[in-house]
Each structure stands twice: as structure tokens, then as C-alpha cells.
């Protein structure tokens, strides 16, 4: 049981984003995104580099809010995946997004001009830029940790870490990142005067920015190269795009003009939103698809379970249905034997004939039991060349007592030039016995003549047809499509398996079974069988 559980866990592990291999279309799409990012960078750093732009006061709060919302949702989705997969790599990446989401709050509030001319929360000119650096460096470091931990994850994620341990780890890391952001915010606001001067005023940066932006971009390059060397999943592919977008964003803060509210600066902010949105959009798309697959799998499992339950009921009903007919005949023959023997002058010959019928029905019942499995299996049983007309005659002999008991006359119309068929004799006998028995039952409460007609004829060049007609109560039009379904019955004490079994047998022999009305009353059951092809 443990081995089966582990195998199931491995199969489930293969269908999550952190392990699902990217398709060719996804790789092509990623290459297309990279080319678009590069083209936009060239345009912004070239022809549009000298385009003057004014400050838009509403842009900073809108940008900060967008970063917070996008990265928070992404972090929540990654934390959810960690709770399922128990992957420390995903936990690290989730905390990277959580870090950038949290820092977006003080970054927005300390930005000059939002709450105060030189920055809110008691900060100064250097507070916002250093929060920007901490946010980007922190995310790059978490991305590197994610890459290094990817191969250290367990083969079976379900074999370790209880739900309580998972919650504890998530809360611990979230608390640690929150504490880190709070401490960093206090440090860059309360101690802004002690920080190296990267901002000369609210818009212009100093030469020191180049010494910071280089190592910061280099850290993202390291993360990108490591991930490129170890990438294997859909999540890895989109994370590489995020890292690439971050590198371009950082480059636009220094080139071509290191100045806030320039075209490059605004474009860098757009790249920042794009880098945060990429993984979120892909996560939502892929998670939606995976949940769709999960729903289909659950529904398929539920249908399979219902089919198994129905099959169990069908097996029981089939056994009872198929044994009931020969068993009833055996009981009737045994009663007849007793009557012949209990006479003042026993009629030994009639008693022997009745006993021989019991023996024949006993053999038939054994053959029926041996063949019931075939109804629920797909493999072929032993088949022989059969004469349909002889098959009908043998079945009429089997049900002779039922016909006589219910005063049913028999009419036959045999086509003597029919080709032979290839089939299982006992199964095809079952079909005819069921159809004739149903015809008898349908006429049992009818007044007037009771006649069952059996006909055989050529259906087309490759098959023949047998029909069983009665003058009973017929089949309601609303029930024509239902009577062949398992456990549907129009009889008071019926099991609803006879016609379903008949159709299964005929279809297994390559034929069809259907019913039509027999005007003015009654029903006609017809089935086709392919002619035996000589090889």
C-alpha cells in the first residue's frame, strides 16, 4: 500500500508547475517575450532617451499599489504550492515575492512628494532609493536560493512534513521577512542621514548609483545563469523571464539618463510591473488548467466508481437472471417426473424424458455460468461455425415447456440458403431464449391468439438477420431507447438485465440488436450477425 501511495505521489508530483516540463509553444512564447523586451529597451535607450517628461503625482501610489497586490497574490499562490509539494525551493521563492510586496509599502510612502516633500515616515532623500536596492537584492538572493534548493527537494513530497509543520514554516518565514522589512524601513528612515548619498535631490542621482546598480544587476545575472543551467520546469522558464525583465529595469535606471521621471525611469517601472505580473499570470493560467484536469480526473474517478458499483450489481443480476430460466425448467421437469412416477401405473418413459430434460438444463446452466464472465470482459471466447436455423430449432426445444404452459403457438420462417456464422453457441442461445421468454411474458396477460414468430433471412451481402415477433402488449415509444440499458425493466419482478445482456452479446459478435413495433400490436426484436468469412 505504501509503494502504491508513493507511486501515486510521484505521478501527482509530475503535474505541478515546479516540475512540469515546458512545451515547445511555451518556450517559443518566452523567446518572443525576450525579443519584445529587448526591442523596447533599445527604443527607450535610443530614440526616446531625450524625450522630456513631467512628473505624474498619481503614478507613484498606483505603481506601488500594483507591485504590492501583484507580488502578494503571487506569494500566496507559491505558499499554497509549498503547502502541497513541501518544496523548500518554492518556499524561498514565495518569500522573495512577499519581500518585494512588503517593501512596496514603505517605498511608496517614503517617495519624495507622496507624503512629504523629501519623503514620508520620517525618512529623507536616501530612504526610497535604498529600499529599492534592498527589494531587488533580496529578490535576487531568494531566486538564487530557489535555484540551489530545487534539486534538494524530496522525491515524494507526501512522505514528510505534517500540516502543522507546514503552517509553522510558512508563518516563521513570513514573520522573518516581515521583521526584516520593518527593521530595514526603520533603518533607512530613522538613519537616512547616515546612508551613502545616491540621490542629490528628489530626481537626480549621484555617481555612486553606478557603483550600486552594477553589482545589483550582476546579482540578477548570476541568478539567471544558475537558473538557466538548472531549469527544467514551466515555473523555471517564467522565472527566467522575470529575472531578465529585472535586469532591463535596473539598466533603464542608469542608462541612458540616470534621472527620475525620464522615459527610461518610467519604462523601468513598467518593466517592474511586468516582471511581477509574468509569474502571476502564468501561475493563474496554469493553475486553472491543472484544476480543470483535476476536476476531469475526479469526475472520471467518480464515473469509474459508479460503473464498478453498477457492474457489481449487474454481475449479481446477470447470474440470477440467466440461471432462473433453466432452473425454472428443471423444477417443472422434476415435478412432471414425480407426477409420472406417482401414478398407479408409473410411466417410466415419460419420467425418463423429463429427467433427461433436467440433465440437459443442468448442462446448459453450467455453460451459462461459464460464459457470464464474457459479458464483463473484452477477450474473445471460443467460437465455432454455426447454422442459425439449427440454433433456432435448439432454442425452441429448450423453451418448449414454457411455450406449452402459456399456450403460445410458434411460427417459423427459415431461409434455407443462409450462410453460416461464427459465434459462441451458448451465448447466442441465451439471446434467443431471452427474446422468446420476453415475448411469452408480453403475451401472458393478453386475450386472443398468442403467437411468437421466428424468421431468419439474408440482411445484406455480409450478414444475416433473425427476428422474434410477438403479438403482446408491445414496447412503449418512450421506453424504446431505455429497454436495452442495464437495470431498466418494464416487468413487475424483472431485473432489467436480459436485453442489456442480449445487446452486449450481439455487439460482441459484431452485430446489432434493436426493436420495432409489430402492428397492430406487439413488438419485433431483430438482430444481425456477420456471416462467417472463410479464410
Order of alpha helices (4+ residues) and beta strands (2+ residues): alpha-alpha-alpha-alpha-alpha-alpha-alpha-alpha-alpha-alpha-beta-alpha-alpha-beta-beta-alpha-beta-beta-alpha-beta-beta
